[in-house]
Amino acid sequence: MAVVTLENTITLALSVRDRHVSADWYGKTLGFEVLYHADEAGWSELRTRTEGVTLGLGEQTEPSPGNTVPVFGIADIASARSALEAAGVRFDGPTETIEGMVSTATFYDPDGNALMLAQDLTQQG
């Protein structure tokens, strides 16, 4: 079985109707701090009170409550994906890249739960 080396970060991705309203709620209610709003990508990230754990808010017209997707930070998404695919792990389409920001790939566990790998592209260059 393939083993990939994950970074010491995880983002819990939620779908919300309005990222700015939700970010404000999480800040006031749970003390989370906005890291950034990427309006062009429909995405916001907040620092939680737990080291290495962020909350990602993806804006959707009709959010899917209860459908949290853990997003694992990875240094090299291409090699990790290759290793997982070689081990028979099923992916949901190709790796998606927002240039200069992030590359992501959604995959599934044996029960069909969605998980995601994400390579931060902001530190490269």
FENZI-V878715 format. One record per helix or strand of 2 or more residues. SS is the DSSP state (H for helix, E for strand). FROM is the first residue (numbers start at 1). LEN is the number of residues. If there is no record, write none. Layout:
# FENZI-V878715
ss/from/len
SS/FROM/LEN
SS/FROM/LEN
This chain:
# FENZI-V878715
ss/from/len
E/6/11
H/19/12
E/33/6
H/39/3
E/43/5
E/53/7
E/69/6
H/77/10
E/96/3
E/102/7
E/114/7
